Amino acid sequence: MANKSNHSVSQTKIETKPMSKKLRLSCVTLGAEYLAMGYLLRRNILTYKAPDGYEGYDLICINPDPRHKSKALRVQVKSRYATDGDGGFLIRKESLEAFDYLIAVSLNIGFFCGKGKKSIDGLAPPVFCTFPAQWIRENHKISPAGWGSIRTKSLTESEKQKFRNEAGFEAIAKDLKIPYPSKDHLR
């Protein structure tokens, strides 16, 4: 015999807003943090992921030598999907003091900005740009709508090279006093 309850259940209507047409790829976005983490570890920078949603930074980097007393560096990761993007990213003014480095990851998973191109035709390797916090603070702009942003399109190619890929990771390693991995250290 079925157990019948005398309790009534309130029928509450939940209002939902329609989803915006913005492309949301949470796995791809999370992948940017893990890609950055992997490249930092590849450079022998001990890197931990901060808890999801932590304000101001996503990764924590330290010197892997247990005998070396060093500071921890806080790294914020920003990502962009589009290969044909403008090279900019949003960053809140309140976050500017909450990290030591910012790694902008251009994931380059395809063309998203133009019409008439297949997305997959824009697939390219990711590009990392590692900016010190001071550079971000000096180049941070507030739009008329109130959004804070960094634009990298105006950088010259030689300026970009200082921050790009291994050069950027090397800046973090230098700050943490981590020598480049080499057999020479065994002697």
C-alpha positions in Angstrom: 0.0 0.0 0.0 1.4 3.4 -1.0 2.3 5.8 1.7 0.2 9.0 1.2 1.2 12.2 2.8 -1.2 14.8 4.1 1.3 17.6 3.4 0.6 19.8 0.5 3.5 20.9 -1.7 3.6 24.6 -2.6 3.7 25.2 -6.4 6.1 28.0 -6.8 6.7 29.3 -10.3 10.4 30.0 -10.9 11.1 32.7 -13.4 14.0 32.2 -15.7 15.7 34.7 -18.0 16.6 33.5 -21.4 20.3 32.7 -21.9 22.2 35.4 -23.8 23.6 34.6 -27.2 27.1 34.8 -25.8 29.2 31.7 -26.5 30.1 29.9 -23.2 32.6 27.1 -23.3 33.4 26.4 -19.7 35.6 23.4 -20.4 37.7 25.5 -22.9 38.0 28.4 -20.4 39.1 26.0 -17.6 41.6 24.5 -20.1 43.4 27.9 -20.3 44.2 27.7 -16.6 45.5 24.1 -16.9 47.5 25.0 -20.1 49.2 27.9 -18.3 49.8 25.7 -15.3 51.3 23.0 -17.5 53.7 25.4 -19.2 54.7 26.9 -15.9 55.4 23.4 -14.5 57.3 22.5 -17.7 59.6 25.5 -16.8 60.1 23.9 -13.3 57.9 26.5 -11.6 55.9 24.7 -8.9 52.3 25.7 -9.7 49.0 25.1 -7.8 45.5 25.9 -8.9 43.6 28.3 -6.6 40.0 27.3 -5.7 37.5 28.0 -8.5 36.1 31.5 -8.3 38.8 32.8 -6.1 39.0 36.6 -6.4 42.0 38.0 -8.1 44.1 35.0 -9.1 43.9 31.5 -10.5 47.3 30.0 -9.9 50.0 30.1 -7.2 53.6 29.7 -8.1 56.6 28.9 -5.9 60.2 27.8 -6.2 60.2 23.9 -6.2 63.4 23.7 -4.2 62.4 22.9 -0.6 65.6 24.5 0.7 64.9 27.8 -1.1 62.8 30.2 0.9 60.9 32.3 -1.6 57.7 34.1 -1.9 54.6 32.8 -3.6 53.4 34.6 -6.8 49.7 35.0 -7.6 48.9 34.6 -11.3 45.6 35.6 -12.9 44.7 33.8 -16.1 42.6 35.4 -18.8 41.5 33.5 -21.9 40.1 34.2 -25.4 38.8 31.6 -27.8 39.0 33.4 -31.1 42.0 33.2 -33.3 40.8 36.4 -35.0 40.2 38.4 -31.8 41.4 41.8 -31.0 44.0 40.7 -28.4 42.2 42.5 -25.6 40.6 41.3 -22.3 38.5 42.7 -19.6 39.8 43.2 -16.1 38.1 44.8 -13.1 39.9 47.8 -11.5 39.3 46.1 -8.1 41.4 43.1 -9.2 44.5 45.1 -10.2 46.2 44.7 -6.8 45.2 41.1 -6.3 47.9 39.4 -8.5 51.6 39.5 -9.3 51.3 38.4 -13.0 48.6 38.0 -15.5 48.8 35.4 -18.2 46.6 36.1 -21.2 46.0 32.9 -23.1 44.9 33.1 -26.7 43.4 29.7 -27.1 43.0 30.1 -30.9 40.3 27.5 -31.2 38.9 29.0 -34.4 37.5 32.1 -36.2 34.6 33.7 -34.3 34.8 37.4 -35.2 34.3 37.5 -39.0 31.5 36.3 -41.2 32.0 33.8 -44.0 34.8 31.9 -42.4 34.5 28.4 -40.9 35.5 28.4 -37.2 37.7 25.3 -37.6 39.8 27.0 -40.3 41.2 29.3 -37.6 42.5 26.5 -35.4 46.0 27.4 -34.3 48.4 26.7 -31.3 47.7 28.7 -28.1 49.8 31.8 -27.4 50.6 32.9 -23.9 51.4 36.5 -22.9 52.7 36.9 -19.3 52.4 40.5 -18.0 53.7 41.8 -14.7 51.1 43.4 -12.5 52.8 46.8 -12.8 52.5 46.7 -16.6 48.8 45.8 -16.3 48.1 48.7 -13.9 49.9 51.2 -16.2 48.0 50.0 -19.3 44.5 49.5 -17.8 41.8 51.6 -19.4 38.2 52.2 -18.3 35.7 52.4 -21.1 32.8 54.9 -21.1 30.6 52.0 -20.1 32.7 51.4 -17.0 34.5 48.2 -18.1 38.2 47.9 -17.4 40.3 46.5 -20.1 43.7 45.8 -21.5 44.3 46.2 -25.3 47.4 44.4 -26.7 46.8 45.1 -30.5 48.8 48.4 -30.2 52.0 46.6 -29.0 54.8 46.4 -31.5 56.1 42.9 -32.3 59.3 43.5 -30.3 57.2 44.6 -27.3 55.0 41.5 -27.6 58.1 39.2 -27.7 59.0 40.3 -24.1 55.8 38.8 -22.8 55.1 35.9 -25.2 55.3 32.2 -24.4 58.7 31.2 -22.9 59.9 34.8 -22.4 56.9 35.4 -20.1 57.3 32.2 -18.2 61.0 33.1 -17.8 60.0 36.4 -16.1 58.1 34.4 -13.4 61.0 31.9 -13.0 63.5 34.8 -12.6 61.2 36.5 -10.0 61.2 33.2 -8.0 64.9 32.7 -8.6 64.4 29.3 -10.4 67.4 28.5 -12.6 66.7 26.9 -16.0 66.6 23.1 -15.8 70.0 21.8 -16.8 72.3 18.9 -16.2 75.0 21.5 -15.3 73.3 21.8 -11.9 74.3 18.2 -11.1 78.0 19.1 -11.1 
